[in-house]
């Protein structure tokens, strides 16, 4: 049975020199990011920072004060992955404290690419991708004709350090090991605190799981677009492999970036593996007839009817449909229909 905790308080002491605070995500149903504060012999280290927004910054700084420290006392920042609700405030934290910022090399590469790519290039690339996926013209038209303003997260902070999978991070007096868990992003890392749980719960330490392992949400698994790279990746396959690796760790407690702390990671991993296998099987039924990625996304089961999914979220949904198609193709359970444009896929 998965144990859950009261997560109504804005700050919480988890014991053993680990605390957390909730940093709001503006206009997002997730509500907030759980930012963790890990005490070290050189000062506190943050696991993630929250969204770059004035209200979020105010909450972060006030929360650190409520926890008995301050942003100026921070020694370092470890980022689980590059998404703006995790990495967004890293630059401001570094400016205020001089703290180093660490991230896996694969996500650091995305940050560098994002910073140097002009907004016009992204809009053109997104248009081409959606057309290739079979999106209708009424969906694509705003990208062709709309204002070329900067997209959110186009100027994230460059990290100072790159995380090497398996390494013990530079947290003096602590044993925090990086576990590479690609899927949600190519460079997502979980962080295994290899110390006895302060409440002596059975298991192997505690795991800061970012978005990789959440108690009640299946994280988005989509494609990571690079306008200059045509490599065919398999992010869903990466995610499933990473899940099994985390399940074998069997931590006593999981400290995720959203929702609430929980126990019994192996059970949650089994639930997610079962969910994805069932979803892949359901998609094969839909692919009894050839479908484009857009048509498949329209027919997939989401948390609301397709007609109620906002414009931007439809782009994310199509990306997830494509990730599932790539997995099915790699497994030999689906294939592209030769000569179709836009490309359609069918079960085999």
PyMOL commands that set and color helices and strands:
alter all, ss='L'
color gray80, all
select helices_A, chain A and resi 54-66+71-73+84-87+90-97+105-116+119-132+137-145+235-249+265-286+293-299+306-308+311-330
alter helices_A, ss='H'
color red, helices_A
select strands_A, chain A and resi 11-15+18-24+32-38+45-47+76-78+100-104+161-163+176-180+189-193+206-210+253-256+334-336+345-347
alter strands_A, ss='S'
color yellow, strands_A
deselect
rebuild
show_as cartoon
